[in-house]
Amino acid sequence: MKTLKINENPLDLANLILKDLKSSKDIGLLKCVQCGMCTSSCPSAKNSEYNPRYMIERVLEGDESVIEEENIWKCFYCYTCHSICPVGNSACEVNQVLRQLAIAKGIVNNEINPFSDFGDKMLDLGLGGIPSNFYNDLARDIGEEWVEKNLHLDEIRKTLGLKALKMPDESIKEIRVLLEKTNFDKRLKKIKENHE
C-alpha cells in the first residue's frame, strides 16, 4: 500500500492531531515506540481488524489515507490504550481526531449515520434521547414493555407525581444556540449528506 503524505513533512499529520482540541496537552503521540501494548489490550482489536498500533504508525508516517479506513470507526473509546501506554500516548484520542478529519472531508462510515439521530434529538429537545430509529432494536433486545413504557412515559411520570421529562423552551433555545455556534448542526448535516 502506498503511503499518502499531506506534504513533505511526514509529521504534519501528527502535529495537526496534537494541535486539535480533542488531544490532551500531554499526549505522547510523538513518543510512541510502537511497542504494541495498545493493540494487545484493545477490546476492539481482539474482535475486529482495528489495530491502534498500526493506526498510530500510519499517523507518524504522515499517511493521510488512514482517515479513509473503515477500521478507525471500530474504536470503542474505552481508553484502555490510554491507560496502558508507557509513553502516555492515547490511540483513542488520535482516533477521535481522525474521525473528525474524515467527516470534514466527507468520508462517513455507514455505521455512524443512524447515530446522527441522537444529534437531532439534542437539537430538538436540548438533551439526549433515544431516537425512534432504535426503538425496534430496543424492543427486540429488552422486550415490548420497553416500547409501551416509553410511549406512555409522561403518563407514568404523572401518576407517580413527577413532572414530564422536558426542558423549558428557553433552555432548549439556549442549547440550540450553543450547538449552532459550535457548528454542531452543520457537522450533523454533513454526516447525513455524505451518507446519502
Backbone hydrogen bonds in HBPLUS format (Angstrom, degrees):
<---DONOR---> <-ACCEPTOR-->    atom                        ^
c    i                          cat <-CA-CA->   ^        H-A-AA   ^      H-
h    n   atom  resd res      DA  || num        DHA   H-A  angle D-A-AA Bond
n    s   type  num  typ     dist DA aas  dist angle  dist       angle   num
A0064-GLU N   A0004-LEU O   2.88 MM  60  5.74 144.3  2.01 158.1 160.3     1
A0012-ASP N   A0009-ASN O   3.13 MM   3  5.67 168.3  2.14 122.2 123.7     2
A0015-ASN N   A0011-LEU O   2.79 MM   4  6.01 162.1  1.82 156.9 162.0     3
A0016-LEU N   A0012-ASP O   2.85 MM   4  6.01 149.7  1.95 144.0 152.5     4
A0017-ILE N   A0013-LEU O   3.03 MM   4  6.32 155.1  2.09 148.7 154.8     5
A0018-LEU N   A0014-ALA O   2.90 MM   4  6.20 155.3  1.96 148.4 155.7     6
A0019-LYS N   A0015-ASN O   3.04 MM   4  6.21 143.2  2.18 143.3 151.5     7
A0020-ASP N   A0017-ILE O   3.11 MM   3  5.18 149.9  2.20 102.0 111.2     8
A0023-SER N   A0020-ASP O   3.08 MM   3  5.56 159.8  2.12 114.3 120.7     9
A0027-ILE N   A0024-SER O   3.26 MM   3  5.24 166.8  2.28 111.1 110.4    10
A0028-GLY N   A0088-GLY O   2.91 MM  60  4.75 156.9  1.96 107.4 108.5    11
A0031-LYS N   A0028-GLY O   2.95 MM   3  5.11 148.2  2.05 107.4 117.7    12
A0032-CYS N   A0029-LEU O   3.26 MM   3  5.55 167.7  2.27 111.1 114.6    13
A0040-SER N   A0036-GLY O   2.96 MM   4  6.21 161.1  2.00 155.9 161.6    14
A0041-SER N   A0037-MET O   3.16 MM   4  6.25 137.3  2.35 142.6 151.0    15
A0042-CYS N   A0039-THR O   3.33 MM   3  5.09 150.7  2.43  96.5 104.8    16
A0046-LYS N   A0042-CYS O   3.22 MM   4  6.52 141.4  2.38 142.7 152.6    17
A0047-ASN N   A0044-SER O   2.99 MM   3  5.10 139.0  2.17  99.5 111.6    18
A0048-SER N   A0044-SER O   2.81 MM   4  5.73 109.3  2.31 151.2 167.8    19
A0055-MET N   A0051-ASN O   2.99 MM   4  6.26 157.0  2.04 155.5 163.0    20
A0056-ILE N   A0052-PRO O   2.96 MM   4  6.17 162.1  1.99 151.4 155.1    21
A0057-GLU N   A0053-ARG O   2.92 MM   4  6.19 155.3  1.98 145.9 153.5    22
A0058-ARG N   A0054-TYR O   2.98 MM   4  6.24 158.0  2.03 148.7 153.5    23
A0059-VAL N   A0055-MET O   3.03 MM   4  6.35 151.5  2.11 145.5 153.7    24
A0060-LEU N   A0056-ILE O   2.90 MM   4  6.17 163.0  1.93 156.6 160.5    25
A0061-GLU N   A0057-GLU O   2.98 MM   4  6.24 131.0  2.23 140.0 153.6    26
A0063-ASP N   A0058-ARG O   2.85 MM   5  5.13 160.2  1.89 162.5 156.8    27
A0062-GLY N   A0059-VAL O   2.94 MM   3  5.03 151.4  2.02 102.7 111.9    28
A0066-VAL N   A0063-ASP O   3.19 MM   3  6.10 168.7  2.20 123.3 126.1    29
A0067-ILE N   A0064-GLU O   3.17 MM   3  6.17 165.5  2.19 127.6 128.8    30
A0068-GLU N   A0065-SER O   2.92 MM   3  5.36 156.3  1.98 112.8 120.6    31
A0069-GLU N   A0066-VAL O   3.20 MM   3  5.36 161.2  2.24 106.1 111.8    32
A0073-TRP N   A0070-GLU O   3.06 MM   3  5.84 159.9  2.10 121.1 127.3    33
A0074-LYS N   A0071-ASN O   2.99 MM   3  5.23 165.3  2.01 114.3 117.1    34
A0083-SER N   A0079-TYR O   3.04 MM   4  6.29 152.4  2.12 144.3 150.6    35
A0084-ILE N   A0080-THR O   3.12 MM   4  6.31 136.7  2.32 146.8 157.5    36
A0085-CYS N   A0081-CYS O   3.12 MM   4  5.99 135.1  2.33 146.0 154.2    37
A0088-GLY N   A0085-CYS O   3.38 MM   3  5.31 168.9  2.39 104.0 107.0    38
A0093-GLU N   A0090-SER O   3.08 MM   3  5.35 124.2  2.40 102.6 116.1    39
A0094-VAL N   A0090-SER O   3.08 MM   4  6.44 162.7  2.11 155.6 160.6    40
A0095-ASN N   A0091-ALA O   2.81 MM   4  5.98 155.4  1.87 145.9 153.5    41
A0096-GLN N   A0092-CYS O   2.98 MM   4  6.18 146.8  2.09 139.0 147.0    42
A0097-VAL N   A0093-GLU O   3.21 MM   4  6.56 155.1  2.28 148.0 153.0    43
A0098-LEU N   A0094-VAL O   2.93 MM   4  6.26 158.9  1.97 151.6 158.2    44
A0099-ARG N   A0095-ASN O   2.90 MM   4  6.14 157.1  1.95 151.8 157.1    45
A0100-GLN N   A0096-GLN O   3.15 MM   4  6.41 154.5  2.21 140.9 147.6    46
A0101-LEU N   A0097-VAL O   2.90 MM   4  6.22 153.1  1.98 151.4 159.3    47
A0102-ALA N   A0098-LEU O   2.87 MM   4  6.14 152.5  1.95 146.7 154.6    48
A0103-ILE N   A0099-ARG O   2.89 MM   4  6.21 160.8  1.93 152.1 156.5    49
A0104-ALA N   A0100-GLN O   2.93 MM   4  6.12 160.6  1.97 145.8 151.4    50
A0105-LYS N   A0101-LEU O   3.01 MM   4  6.22 138.3  2.19 140.6 151.3    51
A0105-LYS N   A0102-ALA O   3.12 MM   3  5.12 126.9  2.41  94.4 108.3    52
A0107-ILE N   A0102-ALA O   2.70 MM   5  4.83 157.6  1.75 154.7 146.8    53
A0106-GLY N   A0103-ILE O   2.98 MM   3  5.01 159.1  2.03 105.7 111.4    54
A0112-ILE N   A0109-ASN O   3.05 MM   3  5.66 158.0  2.10 117.7 123.8    55
A0115-PHE N   A0112-ILE O   2.94 MM   3  5.43 131.3  2.18 113.8 127.0    56
A0116-SER N   A0113-ASN O   2.89 MM   3  5.20 152.2  1.96 111.4 120.5    57
A0117-ASP N   A0114-PRO O   3.40 MM   3  6.01 159.4  2.45 108.5 113.6    58
A0118-PHE N   A0115-PHE O   3.00 MM   3  5.52 152.4  2.08 111.2 118.8    59
A0119-GLY N   A0116-SER O   2.97 MM   3  5.20 125.2  2.28 100.8 114.5    60
A0120-ASP N   A0116-SER O   3.21 MM   4  6.72 147.4  2.32 142.4 151.5    61
A0121-LYS N   A0117-ASP O   3.04 MM   4  6.32 154.2  2.11 143.2 149.2    62
A0122-MET N   A0118-PHE O   3.05 MM   4  6.39 151.4  2.14 143.2 150.8    63
A0123-LEU N   A0119-GLY O   2.98 MM   4  6.31 158.2  2.03 151.6 156.8    64
A0124-ASP N   A0120-ASP O   2.86 MM   4  6.07 156.2  1.91 150.9 158.0    65
A0125-LEU N   A0121-LYS O   2.75 MM   4  5.69 167.3  1.76 154.7 158.4    66
A0126-GLY N   A0122-MET O   2.81 MM   4  4.83 140.6  1.97 126.6 135.6    67
A0134-PHE N   A0131-PRO O   3.05 MM   3  5.90 167.8  2.07 125.4 128.7    68
A0135-TYR N   A0132-SER O   3.05 MM   3  5.18 160.4  2.09 109.2 115.5    69
A0138-LEU N   A0134-PHE O   2.99 MM   4  6.25 161.9  2.03 158.4 164.0    70
A0139-ALA N   A0135-TYR O   2.79 MM   4  6.00 156.3  1.85 154.1 161.1    71
A0140-ARG N   A0136-ASN O   2.95 MM   4  6.11 153.3  2.02 142.6 149.9    72
A0141-ASP N   A0137-ASP O   2.87 MM   4  6.08 159.9  1.91 148.9 154.6    73
A0142-ILE N   A0138-LEU O   2.70 MM   4  5.54 163.0  1.72 149.3 154.6    74
A0143-GLY N   A0139-ALA O   2.81 MM   4  4.55 125.8  2.10 108.3 124.9    75
A0146-TRP N   A0143-GLY O   3.00 MM   3  5.79 152.8  2.08 120.2 126.8    76
A0147-VAL N   A0144-GLU O   3.04 MM   3  5.32 116.2  2.47 103.1 117.1    77
A0148-GLU N   A0144-GLU O   3.06 MM   4  6.41 167.9  2.07 158.0 160.9    78
A0149-LYS N   A0145-GLU O   2.87 MM   4  5.94 161.1  1.91 144.8 150.0    79
A0150-ASN N   A0146-TRP O   3.01 MM   4  6.21 161.6  2.05 149.4 154.2    80
A0151-LEU N   A0147-VAL O   2.88 MM   4  6.06 149.0  1.97 153.5 162.1    81
A0152-HIS N   A0148-GLU O   3.28 MM   4  6.40 140.1  2.45 140.5 149.5    82
A0156-ILE N   A0152-HIS O   2.97 MM   4  6.23 161.3  2.01 157.5 163.3    83
A0157-ARG N   A0153-LEU O   2.88 MM   4  6.08 163.7  1.90 154.4 158.7    84
A0158-LYS N   A0154-ASP O   2.94 MM   4  6.11 155.1  2.01 143.7 150.7    85
A0159-THR N   A0155-GLU O   2.96 MM   4  6.22 159.0  2.01 150.1 155.2    86
A0160-LEU N   A0156-ILE O   3.07 MM   4  6.35 142.7  2.22 142.7 152.9    87
A0160-LEU N   A0157-ARG O   3.10 MM   3  5.04 122.4  2.45  92.3 107.1    88
A0162-LEU N   A0157-ARG O   2.70 MM   5  4.85 161.9  1.73 153.3 146.7    89
A0161-GLY N   A0158-LYS O   2.94 MM   3  4.98 157.4  1.99 104.9 111.5    90
A0166-LYS N   A0164-ALA O   2.97 MM   2  5.69 125.4  2.28 108.7  92.7    91
A0171-SER N   A0168-PRO O   2.95 MM   3  5.32 121.4  2.30 107.5 122.0    92
A0172-ILE N   A0168-PRO O   3.03 MM   4  6.42 156.4  2.09 154.7 162.2    93
A0173-LYS N   A0169-ASP O   2.97 MM   4  6.25 157.8  2.02 150.2 155.6    94
A0174-GLU N   A0170-GLU O   3.04 MM   4  6.31 154.6  2.11 143.2 150.0    95
A0175-ILE N   A0171-SER O   2.93 MM   4  6.18 163.4  1.95 154.2 158.0    96
A0176-ARG N   A0172-ILE O   2.92 MM   4  6.10 157.7  1.97 147.9 154.7    97
A0177-VAL N   A0173-LYS O   2.96 MM   4  6.20 153.4  2.03 146.9 153.7    98
A0178-LEU N   A0174-GLU O   3.02 MM   4  6.35 160.6  2.06 149.5 154.3    99
A0179-LEU N   A0175-ILE O   2.88 MM   4  6.15 161.1  1.92 153.6 158.8   100
A0180-GLU N   A0176-ARG O   2.87 MM   4  6.06 149.2  1.97 145.7 154.4   101
A0181-LYS N   A0177-VAL O   2.80 MM   4  5.99 156.2  1.86 152.4 159.3   102
A0182-THR N   A0178-LEU O   3.09 MM   4  6.27 139.6  2.26 142.0 151.6   103
A0184-PHE N   A0179-LEU O   2.79 MM   5  5.07 142.5  1.93 171.5 167.6   104
A0183-ASN N   A0180-GLU O   3.03 MM   3  4.88 159.4  2.07 104.9 108.7   105
A0187-ARG N   A0183-ASN O   3.01 MM   4  6.26 159.6  2.05 153.1 158.2   106
A0188-LEU N   A0184-PHE O   2.96 MM   4  6.12 155.4  2.02 149.2 156.5   107
A0189-LYS N   A0185-ASP O   2.97 MM   4  6.15 154.8  2.04 141.3 148.0   108
A0190-LYS N   A0186-LYS O   2.92 MM   4  6.13 152.4  1.99 143.2 151.0   109
A0191-ILE N   A0187-ARG O   2.96 MM   4  6.21 155.3  2.02 147.5 153.3   110
A0192-LYS N   A0188-LEU O   3.14 MM   4  6.44 162.0  2.17 148.3 152.4   111
A0193-GLU N   A0189-LYS O   2.87 MM   4  6.12 160.9  1.90 153.0 158.6   112
A0194-ASN N   A0190-LYS O   2.92 MM   4  5.99 162.0  1.95 150.7 155.3   113
A0195-HIS N   A0191-ILE O   3.17 MM   4  6.24 125.9  2.48 136.4 149.3   114
A0195-HIS N   A0192-LYS O   3.25 MM   3  5.18 139.4  2.43  93.8 105.2   115
